[in-house]
Amino acid sequence: MNSKANSIVLIGMPGAGKSTVGILLAKEMGLGFVDTDVAIQVREGKTLQEILDSSDYLNLRAIEEQVLLSEPIDGKVVATGGSAVYSQAGMARLKDSATVVFLDVPLRELEKRISNFNSRGIARKPDQSLESLFEERCKLYRQYADICVNSGQQSLQETLEETLESLAQ
């Protein structure tokens, strides 16, 4: 494993499985686990959708950046929100101290997985489609990723195993 292996950061679209894979990965590796979406909700006392309803997507991204810059991540697997990659400062901090893994899921698979796109609390421009969001974010995910795991057609176990194998190299 590389020198940043005591912390793993998972990035990817909503519905990619970051939280689920993150918990399994943390258990398998004996690490702590943090979900930055949950950290935002605990900090704000609101769901992500409530934050969006009471302000806008840029405010949610600003809150997310504060969490990315302050959340202790040493010795943890971190499941980020899908919009974490919009924060250059947050991603620089994460890349400095962790291995960043992009869970890459094709758009068609995400469409099957996300039935609540309009109420899920996704930081996006008003009326932005899943396809437009996907195209915009994938460039950023690839830019920040140390490892890319194609997890769209795999089971959770296969995604976990591929991630572990990639981290071991």
C-alpha positions in Angstrom: 0.0 0.0 0.0 1.2 3.5 -0.7 2.2 6.1 1.9 -1.3 7.6 2.2 -3.0 4.3 2.8 -4.0 4.9 6.4 -6.9 7.1 5.0 -9.1 6.4 2.0 -11.4 8.9 0.4 -14.3 7.7 -1.8 -15.6 10.1 -4.5 -18.3 9.6 -7.1 -21.8 10.4 -8.1 -24.8 10.1 -5.9 -25.8 6.5 -6.1 -22.3 5.2 -6.8 -22.2 3.4 -3.4 -19.7 5.5 -1.6 -21.4 5.2 1.8 -22.1 1.5 1.5 -18.7 0.5 0.1 -17.0 2.9 2.6 -18.5 1.1 5.6 -17.5 -2.3 4.2 -14.0 -1.0 3.3 -13.5 0.5 6.8 -14.6 -2.8 8.4 -12.3 -4.9 6.2 -9.3 -2.6 6.8 -9.9 -1.9 10.5 -10.3 1.8 9.9 -12.8 4.4 11.2 -15.6 5.6 8.9 -17.0 9.1 8.2 -19.7 10.1 5.8 -19.3 13.8 5.0 -23.0 14.1 4.1 -24.0 12.9 7.6 -21.4 15.2 9.1 -23.0 18.1 7.3 -26.5 17.1 8.5 -25.3 16.7 12.1 -23.5 20.1 12.0 -26.4 21.9 10.5 -29.3 20.1 12.2 -31.0 19.7 8.8 -31.1 17.2 6.0 -29.2 18.1 2.8 -32.5 18.7 1.1 -33.7 21.0 3.9 -30.4 23.0 3.5 -31.1 23.3 -0.3 -34.8 24.2 0.3 -33.8 27.0 2.8 -30.9 28.4 0.7 -29.3 27.1 -2.4 -26.8 24.6 -3.8 -23.9 27.1 -3.5 -24.5 27.4 0.2 -24.6 23.6 0.6 -21.3 23.4 -1.3 -19.8 26.0 1.0 -20.9 24.1 4.1 -19.5 20.9 2.5 -16.1 22.6 2.0 -16.0 23.6 5.7 -16.6 20.0 6.6 -14.0 18.7 4.1 -11.4 21.1 5.6 -12.2 20.3 9.3 -13.3 16.7 9.6 -10.6 14.5 11.1 -9.8 11.8 8.5 -6.6 10.2 9.7 -7.1 6.4 9.9 -10.5 6.6 8.3 -12.4 5.7 5.2 -14.3 8.9 4.1 -17.4 8.7 1.9 -17.7 12.2 0.5 -20.8 13.9 -1.0 -20.9 13.8 -4.7 -20.2 17.5 -4.9 -17.0 17.4 -2.8 -14.9 17.7 -6.0 -16.1 21.3 -6.5 -14.0 22.3 -3.5 -10.4 22.7 -4.6 -9.3 23.4 -1.1 -11.2 20.5 0.3 -9.9 18.0 -2.3 -6.3 19.3 -1.9 -6.5 18.5 1.8 -8.0 15.1 1.2 -5.5 14.2 -1.5 -2.6 15.3 0.7 -3.5 12.9 3.4 -5.4 10.0 1.8 -5.7 7.8 -1.2 -8.7 9.1 -3.3 -10.8 6.3 -5.0 -13.3 7.2 -7.6 -16.3 4.8 -7.7 -17.1 5.1 -11.4 -20.7 4.1 -12.3 -22.2 4.6 -15.8 -25.0 7.1 -16.2 -27.5 4.5 -17.2 -26.9 2.6 -14.0 -27.1 5.7 -11.9 -30.5 6.4 -13.5 -31.7 3.0 -12.2 -30.3 3.6 -8.7 -31.5 7.1 -8.1 -35.3 7.3 -8.0 -35.4 10.4 -5.8 -33.1 12.8 -7.8 -35.3 15.8 -7.1 -35.6 15.2 -3.3 -32.3 13.5 -2.5 -30.4 16.7 -1.5 -28.0 16.8 -4.4 -26.1 20.0 -4.8 -26.8 21.1 -8.3 -27.9 24.1 -10.4 -31.7 24.6 -10.5 -33.3 22.3 -13.1 -29.9 20.6 -13.8 -30.4 17.1 -15.2 -28.7 14.0 -13.9 -27.0 13.7 -17.3 -25.7 17.2 -17.2 -24.5 16.8 -13.6 -22.8 13.5 -14.5 -20.9 15.1 -17.4 -19.8 18.0 -15.3 -18.6 16.0 -12.4 -16.9 13.0 -14.0 -14.1 15.2 -15.3 -13.5 16.4 -11.7 -13.7 12.9 -10.3 -11.0 11.7 -12.8 -8.9 14.7 -12.1 -8.7 14.0 -8.3 -8.7 10.2 -8.3 -5.6 8.2 -7.4 -7.5 5.0 -8.2 -10.6 4.5 -10.4 -12.9 1.5 -9.7 -15.5 0.7 -12.4 -18.3 -0.3 -10.1 -21.4 0.0 -12.2 -21.9 -3.6 -13.2 -20.3 -5.3 -10.1 -21.8 -6.5 -6.8 -20.8 -4.7 -3.6 -18.5 -7.5 -2.8 -16.8 -7.3 -6.2 -16.4 -3.5 -5.8 -14.9 -4.0 -2.4 -12.5 -6.6 -3.6 -11.4 -4.5 -6.6 -10.9 -1.5 -4.3 -8.8 -3.5 -1.9 -6.7 -5.0 -4.7 -6.1 -1.5 -6.2 -5.1 -0.1 -2.8 -2.6 -3.0 -2.2 -0.7 -2.2 -5.4 
